[in-house]
């Protein structure tokens, strides 16, 4: 039931995340989504009953829905036009690699230190993601007062 709540919220908020990325730039919803995901990961272990868990998973779905459309847009907007396909493929390869490595590492950590510690360690990984997203946001030409065309990649 909790995964269903996450999936529905994520599907609903993918549209919202895409609209926010179009209106405010991709870095803003990506960063906001990572903050929400980190909060949800930290709250899952303290969710005392089914209702609290469902609400936390809705929060997690909100964050997921904000992160993925905007991060995909960041990749396509910032890539050299001749390399969009390769960069998109690389983005999804790294995403899958993160899931393939992160899930077993979280499980191993949880087996050693307890389920709550495993989930909270995942929240720490999200904080690292927030640091990278904040760096991208601050380095973005749009956020330095330079207007970059969406038809060509912005200068690094």
BELRASUL-V440827 format. One record per backbone hydrogen bond with DSSP energy under -1.0 kcal/mol. NH is the residue of the N-H (numbers start at 1). CO is the residue of the C=O. If there is no record, write none. Layout:
nh->NH co->CO
nh->NH co->CO
//
This chain:
nh->5 co->1
nh->6 co->2
nh->7 co->3
nh->8 co->4
nh->9 co->5
nh->10 co->6
nh->11 co->7
nh->12 co->8
nh->13 co->9
nh->14 co->10
nh->17 co->13
nh->18 co->14
nh->19 co->15
nh->20 co->16
nh->21 co->17
nh->22 co->18
nh->23 co->19
nh->24 co->20
nh->25 co->21
nh->30 co->26
nh->31 co->27
nh->32 co->28
nh->33 co->29
nh->34 co->30
nh->35 co->31
nh->36 co->32
nh->37 co->33
nh->38 co->34
nh->39 co->35
nh->40 co->36
nh->41 co->37
nh->42 co->38
nh->43 co->39
nh->44 co->40
nh->47 co->44
nh->53 co->49
nh->54 co->50
nh->55 co->51
nh->56 co->52
nh->57 co->53
nh->58 co->54
nh->59 co->55
nh->60 co->56
nh->61 co->57
nh->62 co->58
nh->63 co->59
nh->64 co->60
nh->65 co->61
nh->66 co->62
nh->67 co->63
nh->68 co->64
nh->71 co->67
nh->72 co->68
nh->73 co->69
nh->74 co->70
nh->75 co->71
nh->76 co->72
nh->77 co->73
nh->78 co->74
nh->79 co->75
nh->83 co->80
nh->87 co->83
nh->88 co->84
nh->89 co->85
nh->90 co->86
nh->91 co->87
nh->92 co->88
nh->93 co->89
nh->94 co->90
nh->95 co->91
nh->96 co->92
nh->97 co->93
nh->98 co->94
nh->99 co->95
nh->100 co->96
nh->101 co->97
nh->102 co->98
nh->103 co->99
nh->105 co->101
nh->106 co->102
nh->107 co->103
nh->108 co->104
nh->109 co->105
nh->110 co->106
nh->111 co->107
nh->112 co->108
nh->113 co->109
nh->114 co->110
nh->118 co->114
nh->119 co->115
nh->120 co->116
nh->121 co->117
nh->122 co->118
nh->123 co->119
nh->124 co->120
nh->125 co->121
nh->126 co->122
nh->127 co->123
nh->128 co->124
nh->129 co->125
nh->130 co->126
nh->131 co->127
nh->132 co->128
nh->133 co->129
nh->134 co->130
nh->135 co->131
nh->136 co->132
nh->137 co->133
nh->138 co->134
nh->139 co->135
nh->144 co->141
nh->146 co->141
//
